């Protein structure tokens, strides 16, 4: 009996399944130059929506990767002033330690990112948008990742290399050694971004860079 070609999982299209396999190239995700945060939403308002009276959760969450979804109530806020004045709203942008997706970007990425984070619905001005909260860290290759020190204090990395098996199923992830302010993506993420002509972020192959 001839073996049938293995089909992608039912919830993926063949193209999406193919994109999820493209993990050989990793990029550090960066905001574009002269970028502004899209929502007029500060950390105090964010904590208030979550019922986090003392800001303890929002301060530790980027480090602990705790889920926020069950505490979140779909909410609304205004656009930041620059966008009210006519600056085009990007499809994907940084908001603090998180990403903000337009409705179109959410639709394009929600399957790919389902296992690495969660989306929090947020009405920004007249637009439905989504805060993406990354919940995964990848494992660094200890022998190839070199830490940076200043005055005998560890502050980031000189080189950063991830274990291939650790990123095989992660389209977006963080690095504990680099710091939780950094987000890294695979070729699968970049491919969907470029195929849809999205705007708002840049892809840097220099994983250990500080800019």
Buried (B, 14 or more C-beta within 10 A) or exposed (E): EEEEEEEBEEEBEEEBBEBBEBBEEBBBBBBEEEBBBBBBBEEEEBBBBBEBEEBEBBEEBBEEBEEBEEEBEEBBBEBBEBBEEEBEBBBBBBBBBBBBBBEEBBEBBEBBBEEBBBBBBBBBBEBBBBBBBBBBBBBBEEEEBEEBEEEEEEEBBEBBBBBEEBBEEBBBBBBEBBBBEBBBBBBBBBBBBEEBEBBBBEBEEEBBBEE
